[in-house]
């Protein structure tokens, strides 16, 4: 083998070769598995191309593997998949493709192995390993993909304008691979992306967002987000983020470029979490700044209320990008709306009441919020950064102390609305809400202790002031 394989992988490839020999069809391992093994990157997916019926080959392979895997196949596309132990193996017949200008769906017909390699997106994904008896394990690399791997270069096998016009999603895939692998995009390839960027509009939003999420989940997302901006793709797929670009100056007063600040925040947080939604919170934490930007003579540039405006923008952005409209979106919105709160807690003489309220409002998301706030420190002044981080560490200690003492994270007041209605014979309504809110505020403010007896006594005092009489 011209690539490194485990004994189990070699066993599977030999079984595939055996099945292909029975069918008398040439067969090859191609694409991502070959690329990743050449650079020492782990993978559990393998793509197999044969110059024949890929679905039939998948069934033939399944018949000789133990335990026997099931075969999922898609007759219209000529593809099949088997899952064996922790592996996913895709099978397809070699093909050639042609495209019409108005569509990204190709006209497909059977082809040779050479045809199949020509239709691949990038040279590093067009390499194949023969699984045929005559040259089993030989690398087939017509476009010098191995050299491009060594150069850390993303390049298309054909003219890049044709490649991207045929399948516009490849523009985002180029940027995604550059981000995931920390590769450089070839100049002509990058130029073609910029020239052909508007054609991304014919690709479904779901597929665009899938690539965007993969970029965001990369070790250093700023690489891809900056490339999306510089090629013009970001302005098409996510214009609200482009609105953050630029720094404006009046009377010598300027504000930071909030786009590149955001990229740094995303990179910062990515060193501490693989949570896609917390990374999205980092992307959107300042998204309300363009709408709230104002120059005031006595203060300079201000962005008052940008966290509230940004929070309101989150559902609309998620809807446009076809991101989930569920608890994931609500989490991101909460992070955006609350991301300034811990900063106020770094001041001296902060009260336990303020700590309680933050714990009550954020619940189990307090740790995620603190991670976001620490990532939001992007000053180039190391002493300033250290001072902020030390202050946030003190906030974490205060949060822990108050939580251990008062237990208000995910807390509900010890006297419920149902208890109030039963005690005073009240129907659901404003008076019940007022009493319930008064009890909650008294506990959060430290006026009364967080226990049933204190809450009950406080309720009776408030009820008396409202001329309410308990039901006997």
Secondary structure in CASP SS format (residue, H / E / C, confidence):
PFRMAT SS
TARGET T0000
AUTHOR 0000-0000-0000
METHOD secondary structure of the structure
MODEL  1
X C 1.00
X C 1.00
X C 1.00
X C 1.00
X C 1.00
X C 1.00
X H 1.00
X H 1.00
X H 1.00
X H 1.00
X H 1.00
X H 1.00
X H 1.00
X H 1.00
X H 1.00
X H 1.00
X H 1.00
X H 1.00
X H 1.00
X H 1.00
X H 1.00
X H 1.00
X H 1.00
X C 1.00
X C 1.00
X C 1.00
X E 1.00
X E 1.00
X E 1.00
X E 1.00
X C 1.00
X H 1.00
X H 1.00
X H 1.00
X H 1.00
X H 1.00
X H 1.00
X H 1.00
X C 1.00
X C 1.00
X C 1.00
X C 1.00
X C 1.00
X C 1.00
X E 1.00
X E 1.00
X E 1.00
X E 1.00
X E 1.00
X E 1.00
X C 1.00
X C 1.00
X C 1.00
X H 1.00
X H 1.00
X H 1.00
X H 1.00
X H 1.00
X H 1.00
X H 1.00
X H 1.00
X H 1.00
X H 1.00
X H 1.00
X C 1.00
X C 1.00
X C 1.00
X C 1.00
X C 1.00
X C 1.00
X E 1.00
X E 1.00
X E 1.00
X E 1.00
X C 1.00
X C 1.00
X C 1.00
X C 1.00
X E 1.00
X E 1.00
X E 1.00
X E 1.00
X E 1.00
X E 1.00
X C 1.00
X C 1.00
X E 1.00
X E 1.00
X E 1.00
X E 1.00
X E 1.00
X E 1.00
X E 1.00
X C 1.00
X E 1.00
X E 1.00
X E 1.00
X E 1.00
X C 1.00
X C 1.00
X C 1.00
X C 1.00
X C 1.00
X C 1.00
X C 1.00
X C 1.00
X E 1.00
X E 1.00
X E 1.00
X E 1.00
X C 1.00
X C 1.00
X H 1.00
X H 1.00
X H 1.00
X H 1.00
X H 1.00
X H 1.00
X C 1.00
X C 1.00
X C 1.00
X C 1.00
X H 1.00
X H 1.00
X H 1.00
X C 1.00
X C 1.00
X E 1.00
X E 1.00
X E 1.00
X C 1.00
X C 1.00
X H 1.00
X H 1.00
X H 1.00
X C 1.00
X C 1.00
X C 1.00
X E 1.00
X E 1.00
X C 1.00
X C 1.00
X C 1.00
X C 1.00
X H 1.00
X H 1.00
X H 1.00
X H 1.00
X H 1.00
X H 1.00
X H 1.00
X C 1.00
X E 1.00
X E 1.00
X C 1.00
X C 1.00
X C 1.00
X C 1.00
X C 1.00
X H 1.00
X H 1.00
X H 1.00
X H 1.00
X H 1.00
X H 1.00
X H 1.00
X C 1.00
X C 1.00
X H 1.00
X H 1.00
X H 1.00
X H 1.00
X H 1.00
X H 1.00
X H 1.00
X H 1.00
X H 1.00
X H 1.00
X H 1.00
X H 1.00
X H 1.00
X C 1.00
X C 1.00
X E 1.00
X E 1.00
X C 1.00
X H 1.00
X H 1.00
X H 1.00
X H 1.00
X H 1.00
X H 1.00
X H 1.00
X H 1.00
X H 1.00
X H 1.00
X H 1.00
X H 1.00
X H 1.00
X H 1.00
X H 1.00
X H 1.00
X C 1.00
X C 1.00
X H 1.00
X H 1.00
X H 1.00
X H 1.00
X H 1.00
X H 1.00
X H 1.00
X H 1.00
X H 1.00
X H 1.00
X H 1.00
X H 1.00
X C 1.00
X C 1.00
X C 1.00
X C 1.00
X C 1.00
X H 1.00
X H 1.00
X H 1.00
X H 1.00
X H 1.00
X H 1.00
X H 1.00
X H 1.00
X H 1.00
X H 1.00
X C 1.00
X H 1.00
X H 1.00
X H 1.00
X H 1.00
X H 1.00
X C 1.00
X H 1.00
X H 1.00
X H 1.00
X H 1.00
X C 1.00
X C 1.00
X C 1.00
X C 1.00
X C 1.00
X C 1.00
X E 1.00
X E 1.00
X C 1.00
X C 1.00
X E 1.00
X E 1.00
X C 1.00
X C 1.00
X C 1.00
X H 1.00
X H 1.00
X H 1.00
X H 1.00
X H 1.00
X H 1.00
X H 1.00
X H 1.00
X H 1.00
X H 1.00
X H 1.00
X H 1.00
X H 1.00
X C 1.00
X C 1.00
X C 1.00
X C 1.00
X C 1.00
X H 1.00
X H 1.00
X H 1.00
X H 1.00
X H 1.00
X H 1.00
X H 1.00
X H 1.00
X H 1.00
X C 1.00
X C 1.00
X C 1.00
X C 1.00
X H 1.00
X H 1.00
X H 1.00
X H 1.00
X C 1.00
X E 1.00
X E 1.00
X E 1.00
X C 1.00
X C 1.00
X C 1.00
X E 1.00
X E 1.00
X E 1.00
X C 1.00
X C 1.00
X C 1.00
X H 1.00
X H 1.00
X H 1.00
X H 1.00
X H 1.00
X H 1.00
X H 1.00
X H 1.00
X H 1.00
X H 1.00
X H 1.00
X H 1.00
X H 1.00
X H 1.00
X H 1.00
X C 1.00
X C 1.00
X C 1.00
X C 1.00
X C 1.00
X C 1.00
X H 1.00
X H 1.00
X H 1.00
X H 1.00
X H 1.00
X H 1.00
X H 1.00
X H 1.00
X H 1.00
X H 1.00
X H 1.00
X H 1.00
X C 1.00
X C 1.00
X H 1.00
X H 1.00
X H 1.00
X H 1.00
X C 1.00
X C 1.00
X C 1.00
X C 1.00
X C 1.00
X C 1.00
X C 1.00
X H 1.00
X H 1.00
X H 1.00
X H 1.00
X H 1.00
X H 1.00
X H 1.00
X H 1.00
X H 1.00
X H 1.00
X H 1.00
X H 1.00
X H 1.00
X H 1.00
X H 1.00
X H 1.00
X H 1.00
X H 1.00
X H 1.00
X H 1.00
X H 1.00
X H 1.00
X H 1.00
X H 1.00
X C 1.00
X C 1.00
X C 1.00
X C 1.00
X C 1.00
X C 1.00
X H 1.00
X H 1.00
X H 1.00
X H 1.00
X H 1.00
X H 1.00
X H 1.00
X H 1.00
X H 1.00
X H 1.00
X H 1.00
X H 1.00
X H 1.00
X H 1.00
X H 1.00
X H 1.00
X H 1.00
X H 1.00
X H 1.00
X H 1.00
X H 1.00
X H 1.00
X H 1.00
X H 1.00
X H 1.00
X C 1.00
X C 1.00
X C 1.00
X C 1.00
X C 1.00
X C 1.00
X C 1.00
X C 1.00
X C 1.00
X C 1.00
X H 1.00
X H 1.00
X H 1.00
X H 1.00
X H 1.00
X H 1.00
X H 1.00
X H 1.00
X C 1.00
X C 1.00
X C 1.00
X C 1.00
X C 1.00
X H 1.00
X H 1.00
X H 1.00
X H 1.00
X H 1.00
X H 1.00
X H 1.00
X H 1.00
X H 1.00
X H 1.00
X H 1.00
X H 1.00
X H 1.00
X H 1.00
X H 1.00
X C 1.00
X C 1.00
X C 1.00
X C 1.00
X C 1.00
X C 1.00
X C 1.00
X H 1.00
X H 1.00
X H 1.00
X H 1.00
X H 1.00
X H 1.00
X H 1.00
X H 1.00
X H 1.00
X H 1.00
X H 1.00
X H 1.00
X H 1.00
X H 1.00
X C 1.00
X C 1.00
X C 1.00
X C 1.00
X C 1.00
X C 1.00
X C 1.00
END
